[in-house]
Amino acid sequence: MLRRDFIKGAAGLAGAALLASPAKAVYTSKITKPYDWTDYPPTTDRAAFVKWGVSQRDEDPKYLGERFDRFGALVRNKDVWDKRVERAFLYVPREEFCLKPNLPRAYASAFLDIGFGVTISGPHLVGRMTSTIDPQKGERVLEVGTGSGYQSAFLANLTDKVFTIEIIKPLAERTRATYDALIARGYEEYKHITTKNDDGYYGWAENGPFDKIIVTCGIDHVPPPLLQQLKPDGIMVIPVGPPGAQRVLKITKSTAADGQVTVARSDIYNGKIVPFVPFTKLVDGKIVGSHNN
Ligand SMILES: C[S@@+](CC[C@H](N)C(=O)[O-])C[C@H]1O[C@@H](n2cnc3c(N)ncnc32)[C@H](O)[C@@H]1O
């Protein structure tokens, strides 16, 4: 759906949704166990997974069950194919990153309103984009477009070095507060995430270069600063194309022995169009238009 269509559709939500907070008060879990990178939840039995989530993460059995069902769909659809990424999906309480009115659809195969005219991407898309960059523990990963914070929460279960930039200041602040509240409840893994409110077109040079970059807003070209901040042999996943009609590309940077840099592109959906919210531009502290050429 195009951003403008989305805004039209969301108009009825008026200020309520735009100002709403994520649904943190629904079931206030409190994790007491230290985060364990080697712990893998059950993946073949729904009841066993729910039992694991209740005992290890003190989470709501209702959402644990829904998470397990969506997990099965992601595996069947080949949106996730690596045990570490599967684990990361199962570890993230998506319901904590959704607005209250959307809680009944927290695990639906859909993007959802998060206020400010933008969305949290659907779980299948997040799964496939994350699987494509396949972050390894210790790698530096940059996300452009923090939004709800769900994507970076997912990444924080794969590496301890996640950097994420959001252009909409009140959204960046709200998501920072969500992470802080979750950390206070024992979700130590979100300490792996460093956040910033800025225009992500220019990357984050002080924290680069990055092993992996994931862009969650659509643009008609690959931003040169992001390509520059990608390490040799790094991987970027980015929606590229005209407004509302992007293709999700995997960009692989390779450096030959003589130092020559080459860039290979492939389409992670074999040509399917996936519309994203626009890659907007910050001018003198105000969001003005987009970075499209
Ligand atoms: C599809 S949404 C967010 C999805 C997000 N990854 C999540 O997990 O909820 C894309 C986000 O990109 C942000 N965005 C757009 N242009 C940007 C820019 N130039 N720099 C940083 N963020 C930008 C939007 O404000 C929006 O929050």
The ligand as a Tripos MOL2 file, in Angstrom:
@<TRIPOS>MOLECULE
LIG
   27    29     1     0     0
SMALL
NO_CHARGES

@<TRIPOS>ATOM
      1 C1          8.2630    0.4610    7.2890 C.3       1 LIG1
      2 S1          8.6160    1.6380    8.5060 S.3       1 LIG1
      3 C2          9.4190    0.9210    9.8340 C.3       1 LIG1
      4 C3          9.6010   -0.5050    9.9880 C.3       1 LIG1
      5 C4         10.4980   -0.7710   11.1740 C.3       1 LIG1
      6 N1         11.7320   -1.3290   10.7550 N.3       1 LIG1
      7 C5          9.8090   -1.5800   12.2310 C.2       1 LIG1
      8 O1         10.3360   -2.6300   12.6270 O.co2     1 LIG1
      9 O2          8.7540   -1.1630   12.7120 O.co2     1 LIG1
     10 C6          9.9530    2.6050    7.7860 C.3       1 LIG1
     11 C7         10.5360    3.6330    8.7280 C.3       1 LIG1
     12 O3         11.5530    4.3390    8.0140 O.3       1 LIG1
     13 C8         11.5650    5.6700    8.5260 C.3       1 LIG1
     14 N2         12.3180    6.5210    7.6090 N.ar      1 LIG1
     15 C9         11.9330    7.0520    6.4120 C.ar      1 LIG1
     16 N3         12.9160    7.7960    5.8840 N.ar      1 LIG1
     17 C10        13.9630    7.7370    6.7510 C.ar      1 LIG1
     18 C11        15.2580    8.3060    6.7670 C.ar      1 LIG1
     19 N4         15.6900    9.1240    5.8110 N.pl3     1 LIG1
     20 N5         16.0670    8.0210    7.8150 N.ar      1 LIG1
     21 C12        15.6640    7.2330    8.8330 C.ar      1 LIG1
     22 N6         14.4180    6.6800    8.8840 N.ar      1 LIG1
     23 C13        13.5910    6.9250    7.8510 C.ar      1 LIG1
     24 C14        10.0820    5.9800    8.6270 C.3       1 LIG1
     25 O4          9.8440    7.1080    9.4350 O.3       1 LIG1
     26 C15         9.5470    4.6730    9.2100 C.3       1 LIG1
     27 O5          9.5250    4.7030   10.5890 O.3       1 LIG1
@<TRIPOS>BOND
     1     1     2 1
     2     2     3 1
     3     2    10 1
     4     3     4 1
     5     4     5 1
     6     5     6 1
     7     5     7 1
     8     7     8 2
     9     7     9 1
    10    10    11 1
    11    11    12 1
    12    11    26 1
    13    12    13 1
    14    13    14 1
    15    13    24 1
    16    14    15 ar
    17    14    23 ar
    18    15    16 ar
    19    16    17 ar
    20    17    18 ar
    21    17    23 ar
    22    18    19 1
    23    18    20 ar
    24    20    21 ar
    25    21    22 ar
    26    22    23 ar
    27    24    25 1
    28    24    26 1
    29    26    27 1
@<TRIPOS>SUBSTRUCTURE
     1 LIG1         1 GROUP 0 **** ****
